[in-house]
Amino acid sequence: MRTQAREDNSEAANRRNPSRFVYGPNTCKEGYVWREADGSDYVCVRPAVRTQVREDNAQAFARRNPSGPFGPDTCISGYVWREAFPGDHVCVRTEERTRAREDNRQAGDRLLKP
């Protein structure tokens, strides 16, 4: 389990959605871009949020608690799981998790409707 978490976190910094250049049903409205928290994250957010997500992904391993009292799959003090999607264990500040939840809630309203 510990090795898998380390591999997942080391890959977080390299997550890029290969479909980001495709126009179709998941196209974001003007002013929004895909969040890209992982390779299948099509939630539309402001560009600054995507930048923050990339920074959080790059810091994923450093924010993990390798030998905490609750096990290796925990965040260091001051951080919580982002939970942008099921299994998203990138550790972020509480306000980033709140933002991810709000972005998920508004996802349908941010898509370009034909």
Secondary structure, DSSP 4 states (H G I P E B T S, - for coil): -HHHHHHHHHHHTT---TTTT--STTPBPTT-EE--SSTT---EE-HHHHHHHHHHHHTTGGGB-TTBTTBSSSBPTT-EE--SSTT---EE-HHHHHHHHHHHHTGGGGBPP-
